Amino acid sequence: MKSRLSALMLSSALVLSGAEMAGAQEKLDKNVKIGVLTDMSGLYSDISGAGAVLATQMAVEDSGLREKGWKIDVISADHQLKPDVTAAIARQWADVENVDAYVDVVASSTALALNPIAVEKNRVHLNSGAATSALTGKSCTPNTVHWAYDTYEVANGTGKAVTKAGGDTWFFITADYAFGVALEGDTRAVVEKNGGKVLGGVKHPLNSSDFSSFLLQAQSSKAKIIGLANAGGDTTNAVKQAAEFGIVQGGQKLASLLLFITDVHSLGLKVANGLQLTESFYWDTNDGTRNFSKRFAARMKNGAMPSMVQAGDYASTLHYLKALEALGGNPHDGVKAVAKMKELPTDDPLFGKGVVRADGRKIHPAYLFEVKKPEESKGPWDYYKLVTTIPAEEAFRPLSESDCPLVKK
């Protein structure tokens, strides 16, 4: 009798232990850690940086998952725009911090350095900061989602519009790394496809302060359009110095192929007015974008409106969390999480309805804007007027198996 009683007690203990373990496992599966890997103090800190962290935190808050028992932590680090630093942080986050998703990863070189690590560690790579279309092309992975924009989109928007408007000869001033090369290449293809001609180009080091020699070469080319295939501080420096050189007064025009609202704010409307640019987000587009942007600006120390990159960080994180909720947990399998993101239609207040394609490209409309003249602006951050809307199916590179092996015929 004693042995039977002991066996029964042991069996009950094992059952309770198993139930407790199952409960603990269920709780563990609703623990999510998101790492924002960004540029905190360098060339792209205005378009990503602290604002990228804030946007990600706001997505977590707005998801409502914490109220449903999920534990979601957001950490951040500065990759200093260096691929080796990016790789080191990414590995440390995966191995020690148990980070489930990397967010932002501004700069193409750092994004391409992170991509294979996300695959190796089976983490999610939610990229809104990098421009290179290779993330959904030859470097596509089942762990990567590319959200806000890419070089094909901005080249197809600005390059096509400017060429068709008569800007049929081009000279490029290009940032000498993966992003600049990709942006120039995509724009060259669009210019030539639309009957234009590229007369030449010059590459400059990342984070240049002196563009005088590059601008002199562009002037001497006699090209109608000087295409700036760079971003952030490089773009604003080039535009300011072009104004000092009197390039526009001399009959040539600048085409900034990747310009953000924070760049326009830095330049001021007196310098930036008339520039055309392609973006997929503008804070003053509709009630949804305005509501988010005002909440965002109220929490930013400098009161800045969100950039397209920061908007992408918010929207991609929000959709990622929706996918995890649909999976019922299990945030630790990156491939499954991204597959669910592709399965679910996207719908958020910043980019509207859309899809994540098989190659990881998020599809939504793009907008060709022109920077307002000072007298046209009604107040702070009222900088853009809409020229045309580019439908989602035209804004991005067509889905192709030859570009990305994830795409099946």
KAURTA-V624496 format. One line per field, one symbol per residue. ss: DSSP state (a for helix, b for strand, c for the rest). psi: psi as a letter, one per 20 degrees, with the letter a starting at -180 (. if undefined). A space follows every 50 residues. Layout:
ss=???
psi=???
This chain:
ss=caaaaaaaaaaaaaaaaaaaaaaaaaaaccbbbbbbbbccccccccccaa aaaaaaaaaaaaaccaaaccbbbbbbbbccccaaaaaaaaaaaaaaaccc bbbbcccaaaaaaaaaaaaacccbbbbcccccaaaacccccccbbbcccc aaaaaaaaaaaaaaccccbbbbbbbccaaaaaaaaaaaaaaaacccbbbb bbbbcccccccaaaaaaaaaacccbbbbbcccaaaaaaaaaaaaaccccc ccbbbbccccaaaaaaacaaaacccbbbbcccccccaaaaaaaaaaaaac cccccccaaaaaaaaaaaaaaaaaaaaccccccaaaaaaaaaaccbbbcc cbbbbbccccbbbccbbbbbbccaaacccccccbbbbbbbcaaaaccccc ccccccccc
psi=gghhgggggggghhggghggggghggghikpppppooaohjbhjhhidch hhgggghhgggihjhhijjqooqprrqoikkphhgggggggggghgilph ppqelqphhhghhhghhhggilrponpihqhpihhjdhjqriippofgrr hgghghfgggggghjimjpqppoppmagggggggghggggghhkjrppia rqqqqplqhojghghhgggihjqhpopomarchgghgggghhhhikghhi iqqpooinprhhgggghqhhhiqipqqpqjpphkgahghggghhgghhip hjjqqqrhghghgghhgghghhggghijblijngghghghhhhpqqorih ibqaqorhjippprqrpoqppqqhiipiapjnhqppgqpoqhiihrpqpp hhgpiipq.
